[in-house]
Amino acid sequence: MVEYTEEDKQKVLEKLGQKTWKIKDLAKILKMDKKVVQKIILDLIEEGKAAYWSSGSTTYYSTPEYIEEYEKKRAGG
């Protein structure tokens, strides 16, 4: 089972609010194990604090608020 601290969770959440991320890139910048980051993101999604966005070929993760703003920009609004 993958374990993490509340501090780890907060670090991930803070970065998710800045842009969309691939799990491997987020793990690299936070210097955390990819499996830990993936578990944190999945838990945050269950809590409604994170969401995913797909480009069609790649899945990115961020906060629901950031993704909503990102979609508005892509739509030209």
N, CA, C and O atoms as a GROMACS GRO file, in nm:
protein
  308
    1MET      N    1   0.084  -0.119   0.000
    1MET     CA    2   0.000   0.000   0.000
    1MET      C    3   0.088   0.125   0.000
    1MET      O    4   0.189   0.132   0.069
    2VAL      N    5   0.047   0.223  -0.078
    2VAL     CA    6   0.123   0.347  -0.089
    2VAL      C    7   0.083   0.440   0.025
    2VAL      O    8  -0.035   0.467   0.046
    3GLU      N    9   0.183   0.489   0.097
    3GLU     CA   10   0.158   0.580   0.210
    3GLU      C   11   0.215   0.718   0.179
    3GLU      O   12   0.314   0.732   0.107
    4TYR      N   13   0.151   0.820   0.234
    4TYR     CA   14   0.202   0.956   0.219
    4TYR      C   15   0.155   1.040   0.338
    4TYR      O   16   0.063   1.001   0.410
    5THR      N   17   0.220   1.155   0.356
    5THR     CA   18   0.184   1.243   0.466
    5THR      C   19   0.089   1.352   0.418
    5THR      O   20   0.072   1.374   0.298
    6GLU      N   21   0.028   1.420   0.512
    6GLU     CA   22  -0.059   1.532   0.480
    6GLU      C   23   0.023   1.644   0.414
    6GLU      O   24  -0.027   1.716   0.328
    7GLU      N   25   0.149   1.656   0.455
    7GLU     CA   26   0.239   1.756   0.396
    7GLU      C   27   0.262   1.725   0.247
    7GLU      O   28   0.261   1.815   0.164
    8ASP      N   29   0.283   1.597   0.215
    8ASP     CA   30   0.300   1.555   0.075
    8ASP      C   31   0.176   1.592  -0.005
    8ASP      O   32   0.185   1.643  -0.117
    9LYS      N   33   0.060   1.566   0.053
    9LYS     CA   34  -0.067   1.594  -0.014
    9LYS      C   35  -0.082   1.744  -0.042
    9LYS      O   36  -0.128   1.782  -0.150
   10GLN      N   37  -0.044   1.827   0.054
   10GLN     CA   38  -0.053   1.972   0.036
   10GLN      C   39   0.042   2.021  -0.073
   10GLN      O   40   0.007   2.111  -0.150
   11LYS      N   41   0.162   1.963  -0.079
   11LYS     CA   42   0.258   2.000  -0.184
   11LYS      C   43   0.201   1.971  -0.322
   11LYS      O   44   0.211   2.054  -0.413
   12VAL      N   45   0.142   1.854  -0.337
   12VAL     CA   46   0.082   1.816  -0.465
   12VAL      C   47  -0.033   1.909  -0.499
   12VAL      O   48  -0.042   1.958  -0.611
   13LEU      N   49  -0.121   1.935  -0.404
   13LEU     CA   50  -0.236   2.021  -0.427
   13LEU      C   51  -0.193   2.162  -0.467
   13LEU      O   52  -0.254   2.224  -0.554
   14GLU      N   53  -0.090   2.213  -0.403
   14GLU     CA   54  -0.038   2.346  -0.434
   14GLU      C   55   0.009   2.353  -0.580
   14GLU      O   56  -0.022   2.449  -0.651
   15LYS      N   57   0.082   2.252  -0.625
   15LYS     CA   58   0.130   2.248  -0.763
   15LYS      C   59   0.016   2.230  -0.862
   15LYS      O   60   0.018   2.287  -0.971
   16LEU      N   61  -0.084   2.151  -0.825
   16LEU     CA   62  -0.197   2.128  -0.914
   16LEU      C   63  -0.272   2.257  -0.945
   16LEU      O   64  -0.331   2.270  -1.052
   17GLY      N   65  -0.270   2.351  -0.852
   17GLY     CA   66  -0.339   2.478  -0.873
   17GLY      C   67  -0.267   2.572  -0.967
   17GLY      O   68  -0.321   2.677  -1.004
   18GLN      N   69  -0.144   2.537  -1.007
   18GLN     CA   70  -0.064   2.626  -1.091
   18GLN      C   71  -0.078   2.600  -1.240
   18GLN      O   72  -0.069   2.693  -1.320
   19LYS      N   73  -0.100   2.474  -1.279
   19LYS     CA   74  -0.113   2.438  -1.420
   19LYS      C   75  -0.159   2.294  -1.430
   19LYS      O   76  -0.183   2.228  -1.329
   20THR      N   77  -0.172   2.244  -1.553
   20THR     CA   78  -0.203   2.103  -1.572
   20THR      C   79  -0.072   2.025  -1.575
   20THR      O   80   0.028   2.072  -1.628
   21TRP      N   81  -0.075   1.906  -1.517
   21TRP     CA   82   0.046   1.824  -1.504
   21TRP      C   83   0.023   1.681  -1.548
   21TRP      O   84  -0.087   1.628  -1.534
   22LYS      N   85   0.127   1.619  -1.601
   22LYS     CA   86   0.131   1.474  -1.615
   22LYS      C   87   0.190   1.423  -1.484
   22LYS      O   88   0.273   1.491  -1.424
   23ILE      N   89   0.148   1.307  -1.440
   23ILE     CA   90   0.194   1.255  -1.311
   23ILE      C   91   0.346   1.246  -1.305
   23ILE      O   92   0.406   1.283  -1.204
   24LYS      N   93   0.409   1.196  -1.411
   24LYS     CA   94   0.555   1.179  -1.407
   24LYS      C   95   0.627   1.313  -1.393
   24LYS      O   96   0.729   1.321  -1.324
   25ASP      N   97   0.575   1.419  -1.457
   25ASP     CA   98   0.638   1.551  -1.446
   25ASP      C   99   0.620   1.610  -1.307
   25ASP      O  100   0.711   1.672  -1.253
   26LEU      N  101   0.503   1.592  -1.250
   26LEU     CA  102   0.476   1.641  -1.116
   26LEU      C  103   0.563   1.569  -1.014
   26LEU      O  104   0.617   1.631  -0.922
   27ALA      N  105   0.576   1.438  -1.029
   27ALA     CA  106   0.661   1.360  -0.938
   27ALA      C  107   0.806   1.406  -0.947
   27ALA      O  108   0.875   1.416  -0.846
   28LYS      N  109   0.850   1.435  -1.068
   28LYS     CA  110   0.989   1.478  -1.089
   28LYS      C  111   1.016   1.612  -1.021
   28LYS      O  112   1.117   1.626  -0.952
   29ILE      N  113   0.928   1.709  -1.041
   29ILE     CA  114   0.951   1.843  -0.985
   29ILE      C  115   0.939   1.843  -0.832
   29ILE      O  116   1.005   1.921  -0.765
   30LEU      N  117   0.854   1.756  -0.778
   30LEU     CA  118   0.838   1.747  -0.633
   30LEU      C  119   0.938   1.650  -0.568
   30LEU      O  120   0.944   1.638  -0.446
   31LYS      N  121   1.015   1.580  -0.653
   31LYS     CA  122   1.111   1.480  -0.605
   31LYS      C  123   1.042   1.375  -0.518
   31LYS      O  124   1.089   1.340  -0.409
   32MET      N  125   0.930   1.326  -0.570
   32MET     CA  126   0.852   1.224  -0.502
   32MET      C  127   0.837   1.103  -0.593
   32MET      O  128   0.849   1.116  -0.715
   33ASP      N  129   0.810   0.987  -0.535
   33ASP     CA  130   0.786   0.866  -0.612
   33ASP      C  131   0.658   0.882  -0.694
   33ASP      O  132   0.558   0.933  -0.644
   34LYS      N  133   0.663   0.838  -0.819
   34LYS     CA  134   0.549   0.851  -0.909
   34LYS      C  135   0.424   0.782  -0.854
   34LYS      O  136   0.313   0.834  -0.870
   35LYS      N  137   0.440   0.668  -0.791
   35LYS     CA  138   0.325   0.595  -0.736
   35LYS      C  139   0.261   0.671  -0.620
   35LYS      O  140   0.139   0.667  -0.603
   36VAL      N  141   0.343   0.740  -0.542
   36VAL     CA  142   0.290   0.821  -0.431
   36VAL      C  143   0.209   0.937  -0.486
   36VAL      O  144   0.098   0.964  -0.440
   37VAL      N  145   0.265   1.006  -0.586
   37VAL     CA  146   0.195   1.119  -0.647
   37VAL      C  147   0.064   1.072  -0.709
   37VAL      O  148  -0.039   1.139  -0.696
   38GLN      N  149   0.066   0.959  -0.777
   38GLN     CA  150  -0.055   0.906  -0.838
   38GLN      C  151  -0.161   0.877  -0.732
   38GLN      O  152  -0.278   0.910  -0.752
   39LYS      N  153  -0.123   0.817  -0.621
   39LYS     CA  154  -0.217   0.786  -0.512
   39LYS      C  155  -0.275   0.915  -0.453
   39LYS      O  156  -0.395   0.924  -0.428
   40ILE      N  157  -0.188   1.014  -0.432
   40ILE     CA  158  -0.235   1.143  -0.378
   40ILE      C  159  -0.337   1.205  -0.473
   40ILE      O  160  -0.443   1.251  -0.430
   41ILE      N  161  -0.305   1.207  -0.601
   41ILE     CA  162  -0.396   1.267  -0.700
   41ILE      C  163  -0.530   1.193  -0.703
   41ILE      O  164  -0.635   1.256  -0.707
   42LEU      N  165  -0.526   1.061  -0.702
   42LEU     CA  166  -0.651   0.984  -0.702
   42LEU      C  167  -0.734   1.014  -0.577
   42LEU      O  168  -0.856   1.026  -0.585
   43ASP      N  169  -0.668   1.027  -0.462
   43ASP     CA  170  -0.739   1.062  -0.338
   43ASP      C  171  -0.798   1.203  -0.348
   43ASP      O  172  -0.910   1.226  -0.304
   44LEU      N  173  -0.721   1.296  -0.405
   44LEU     CA  174  -0.770   1.434  -0.420
   44LEU      C  175  -0.888   1.439  -0.517
   44LEU      O  176  -0.981   1.518  -0.498
   45ILE      N  177  -0.886   1.356  -0.621
   45ILE     CA  178  -0.999   1.350  -0.714
   45ILE      C  179  -1.124   1.300  -0.641
   45ILE      O  180  -1.233   1.355  -0.659
   46GLU      N  181  -1.108   1.198  -0.558
   46GLU     CA  182  -1.222   1.146  -0.480
   46GLU      C  183  -1.278   1.252  -0.386
   46GLU      O  184  -1.398   1.255  -0.360
   47GLU      N  185  -1.190   1.340  -0.335
   47GLU     CA  186  -1.232   1.448  -0.244
   47GLU      C  187  -1.286   1.568  -0.320
   47GLU      O  188  -1.338   1.662  -0.258
   48GLY      N  189  -1.276   1.568  -0.451
   48GLY     CA  190  -1.323   1.680  -0.532
   48GLY      C  191  -1.225   1.796  -0.538
   48GLY      O  192  -1.261   1.905  -0.582
   49LYS      N  193  -1.102   1.774  -0.494
   49LYS     CA  194  -1.001   1.881  -0.492
   49LYS      C  195  -0.909   1.878  -0.613
   49LYS      O  196  -0.831   1.970  -0.634
   50ALA      N  197  -0.918   1.773  -0.694
   50ALA     CA  198  -0.838   1.760  -0.815
   50ALA      C  199  -0.928   1.702  -0.924
   50ALA      O  200  -1.032   1.643  -0.896
   51ALA      N  201  -0.884   1.719  -1.047
   51ALA     CA  202  -0.959   1.667  -1.161
   51ALA      C  203  -0.860   1.635  -1.272
   51ALA      O  204  -0.744   1.674  -1.268
   52TYR      N  205  -0.910   1.563  -1.372
   52TYR     CA  206  -0.823   1.533  -1.485
   52TYR      C  207  -0.879   1.595  -1.612
   52TYR      O  208  -0.998   1.622  -1.622
   53TRP      N  209  -0.790   1.618  -1.707
   53TRP     CA  210  -0.826   1.671  -1.837
   53TRP      C  211  -0.748   1.592  -1.940
   53TRP      O  212  -0.629   1.570  -1.924
   54SER      N  213  -0.815   1.550  -2.045
   54SER     CA  214  -0.750   1.471  -2.149
   54SER      C  215  -0.739   1.550  -2.278
   54SER      O  216  -0.836   1.613  -2.322
   55SER      N  217  -0.621   1.546  -2.338
   55SER     CA  218  -0.600   1.611  -2.467
   55SER      C  219  -0.642   1.520  -2.581
   55SER      O  220  -0.638   1.558  -2.698
   56GLY      N  221  -0.681   1.400  -2.547
   56GLY     CA  222  -0.716   1.299  -2.646
   56GLY      C  223  -0.613   1.189  -2.649
   56GLY      O  224  -0.645   1.072  -2.674
   57SER      N  225  -0.488   1.226  -2.623
   57SER     CA  226  -0.382   1.125  -2.619
   57SER      C  227  -0.309   1.123  -2.486
   57SER      O  228  -0.243   1.024  -2.452
   58THR      N  229  -0.322   1.231  -2.410
   58THR     CA  230  -0.251   1.243  -2.283
   58THR      C  231  -0.347   1.291  -2.175
   58THR      O  232  -0.433   1.375  -2.201
   59THR      N  233  -0.332   1.238  -2.054
   59THR     CA  234  -0.415   1.281  -1.942
   59THR      C  235  -0.333   1.372  -1.852
   59THR      O  236  -0.221   1.341  -1.814
   60TYR      N  237  -0.393   1.486  -1.820
   60TYR     CA  238  -0.330   1.584  -1.732
   60TYR      C  239  -0.416   1.600  -1.607
   60TYR      O  240  -0.536   1.570  -1.609
   61TYR      N  241  -0.355   1.646  -1.500
   61TYR     CA  242  -0.425   1.664  -1.373
   61TYR      C  243  -0.403   1.805  -1.322
   61TYR      O  244  -0.297   1.864  -1.342
   62SER      N  245  -0.504   1.859  -1.255
   62SER     CA  246  -0.497   1.992  -1.195
   62SER      C  247  -0.615   2.005  -1.099
   62SER      O  248  -0.681   1.907  -1.066
   63THR      N  249  -0.640   2.128  -1.055
   63THR     CA  250  -0.757   2.152  -0.972
   63THR      C  251  -0.877   2.174  -1.064
   63THR      O  252  -0.860   2.216  -1.178
   64PRO      N  253  -0.998   2.146  -1.017
   64PRO     CA  254  -1.116   2.169  -1.101
   64PRO      C  255  -1.126   2.314  -1.147
   64PRO      O  256  -1.168   2.341  -1.260
   65GLU      N  257  -1.088   2.408  -1.060
   65GLU     CA  258  -1.095   2.550  -1.094
   65GLU      C  259  -1.000   2.583  -1.209
   65GLU      O  260  -1.036   2.655  -1.302
   66TYR      N  261  -0.878   2.531  -1.201
   66TYR     CA  262  -0.780   2.559  -1.306
   66TYR      C  263  -0.827   2.500  -1.439
   66TYR      O  264  -0.817   2.564  -1.543
   67ILE      N  265  -0.877   2.379  -1.436
   67ILE     CA  266  -0.923   2.314  -1.559
   67ILE      C  267  -1.040   2.391  -1.620
   67ILE      O  268  -1.048   2.403  -1.743
   68GLU      N  269  -1.129   2.441  -1.537
   68GLU     CA  270  -1.242   2.520  -1.586
   68GLU      C  271  -1.193   2.646  -1.658
   68GLU      O  272  -1.240   2.678  -1.766
   69GLU      N  273  -1.097   2.716  -1.597
   69GLU     CA  274  -1.039   2.836  -1.659
   69GLU      C  275  -0.966   2.801  -1.788
   69GLU      O  276  -0.975   2.873  -1.887
   70TYR      N  277  -0.895   2.689  -1.787
   70TYR     CA  278  -0.820   2.642  -1.903
   70TYR      C  279  -0.916   2.615  -2.019
   70TYR      O  280  -0.888   2.652  -2.134
   71GLU      N  281  -1.027   2.551  -1.990
   71GLU     CA  282  -1.126   2.521  -2.093
   71GLU      C  283  -1.187   2.649  -2.151
   71GLU      O  284  -1.211   2.658  -2.272
   72LYS      N  285  -1.211   2.749  -2.066
   72LYS     CA  286  -1.265   2.876  -2.113
   72LYS      C  287  -1.167   2.943  -2.209
   72LYS      O  288  -1.207   2.995  -2.313
   73LYS      N  289  -1.038   2.941  -2.174
   73LYS     CA  290  -0.936   3.001  -2.261
   73LYS      C  291  -0.929   2.928  -2.395
   73LYS      O  292  -0.917   2.991  -2.500
   74ARG      N  293  -0.936   2.796  -2.391
   74ARG     CA  294  -0.930   2.716  -2.514
   74ARG      C  295  -1.051   2.743  -2.603
   74ARG      O  296  -1.041   2.738  -2.726
   75ALA      N  297  -1.163   2.773  -2.542
   75ALA     CA  298  -1.286   2.798  -2.618
   75ALA      C  299  -1.292   2.942  -2.670
   75ALA      O  300  -1.382   2.978  -2.746
   76GLY      N  301  -1.195   3.022  -2.629
   76GLY     CA  302  -1.190   3.160  -2.676
   76GLY      C  303  -1.268   3.257  -2.590
   76GLY      O  304  -1.292   3.371  -2.630
   77GLY      N  305  -1.307   3.212  -2.471
   77GLY     CA  306  -1.386   3.300  -2.385
   77GLY      C  307  -1.312   3.331  -2.265
   77GLY      O  308  -1.361   3.404  -2.179
   0.00000   0.00000   0.00000
